[in-house]
């Protein structure tokens, strides 16, 4: 995928960051795993936020853990108006944890939860659009939410982001468009069962237009929020590197309509997925 040069559509993931007990340890893990480099980090006024780069292009960030939550990746969604979207979150049964607040001229941001406590971010872009590259090895390529109560999740997210929505069925069997991830767990049957595609308002949901997915889960999901996927050209080699660095496999490699996927925990317990691209 080409470098990002224009604003992301409403409701599209535009940034991802991870909160960790030890940011320096996180830099060693992800730097070795993906070849990321890092800036010197912001000061206390920005929560000691450290940006990560792949070939000098911004791909993610690391931050110290705060509050009672454990280590976790958070996906941030592009919005035109962070204040109006935050109000929709609360009207729909979610909560606003922080913000909205302006980060200089870069963006206006908020951290919120859905009705079940799953954390995600709102990102109203100013000079900072978010990801400078996506869909490549070492960069973000997809995010997916697994839930038991699909009607509850659909009502919330489709109201908050005005998504055009449709069930995938067999629509993505040939991998057309390459936009959609497919993290079915072994034993769930057809890997596309229960996958709902969310596309920006005004579009027809399809593998080519979808910006995020929701999948049904018969058991307790691994994570209460969106699972961020990073691309890799060599799934086995990257997985082996993650294990060497202290990570653990949560869901072994399995085939999907869009390349094989492995779900991992980093060496501090934050979950993420690798997907062949």
Rosetta blueprint (number, residue, H / E / L):
1 X L
2 X L
3 X L
4 X L
5 X L
6 X L
7 X L
8 X L
9 X L
10 X L
11 X L
12 X L
13 X E
14 X E
15 X E
16 X E
17 X E
18 X E
19 X E
20 X E
21 X L
22 X L
23 X H
24 X H
25 X H
26 X H
27 X H
28 X H
29 X H
30 X H
31 X H
32 X H
33 X H
34 X H
35 X L
36 X L
37 X E
38 X E
39 X L
40 X L
41 X L
42 X L
43 X L
44 X H
45 X H
46 X H
47 X L
48 X L
49 X L
50 X E
51 X E
52 X E
53 X E
54 X E
55 X L
56 X L
57 X E
58 X E
59 X E
60 X E
61 X E
62 X E
63 X E
64 X E
65 X L
66 X L
67 X L
68 X L
69 X L
70 X L
71 X L
72 X E
73 X E
74 X E
75 X E
76 X E
77 X E
78 X E
79 X L
80 X L
81 X L
82 X H
83 X H
84 X H
85 X H
86 X H
87 X H
88 X H
89 X H
90 X H
91 X H
92 X L
93 X L
94 X L
95 X E
96 X E
97 X E
98 X E
99 X E
100 X E
101 X E
102 X E
103 X E
104 X L
105 X L
106 X L
107 X E
108 X E
109 X E
110 X E
111 X E
112 X E
113 X E
114 X L
115 X L
116 X L
117 X L
118 X L
119 X E
120 X E
121 X E
122 X E
123 X E
124 X E
125 X E
126 X L
127 X L
128 X L
129 X L
130 X L
131 X L
132 X L
133 X L
134 X L
135 X L
136 X L
137 X E
138 X L
139 X L
140 X E
141 X E
142 X E
143 X E
144 X E
145 X E
146 X E
147 X E
148 X L
149 X L
150 X H
151 X H
152 X H
153 X H
154 X H
155 X H
156 X H
157 X H
158 X H
159 X H
160 X H
161 X L
162 X L
163 X L
164 X E
165 X E
166 X E
167 X E
168 X L
169 X L
170 X L
171 X L
172 X L
173 X L
174 X L
175 X L
176 X L
177 X L
178 X L
179 X L
180 X L
181 X L
182 X L
183 X L
184 X L
185 X L
186 X L
187 X L
188 X L
189 X L
190 X L
191 X L
192 X L
193 X L
194 X L
195 X E
196 X E
197 X E
198 X E
199 X E
200 X L
201 X L
202 X L
203 X L
204 X L
205 X L
206 X L
207 X L
208 X L
209 X L
210 X E
211 X E
212 X E
213 X E
214 X E
215 X E
216 X E
217 X L
218 X L
219 X L
220 X L
221 X L
222 X L
223 X L
224 X L
225 X L
226 X L
227 X E
228 X E
229 X E
230 X E
231 X E
232 X E
233 X L
234 X L
235 X H
236 X H
237 X H
238 X H
239 X H
240 X H
241 X H
242 X H
243 X H
244 X H
245 X L
246 X L
247 X L
248 X E
249 X E
250 X E
251 X E
252 X E
253 X E
254 X E
255 X L
256 X L
257 X L
258 X L
259 X L
260 X L
261 X E
262 X E
263 X E
264 X E
265 X E
266 X L
267 X L
268 X L
269 X L
270 X L
271 X E
272 X E
273 X E
274 X E
275 X E
276 X E
277 X L
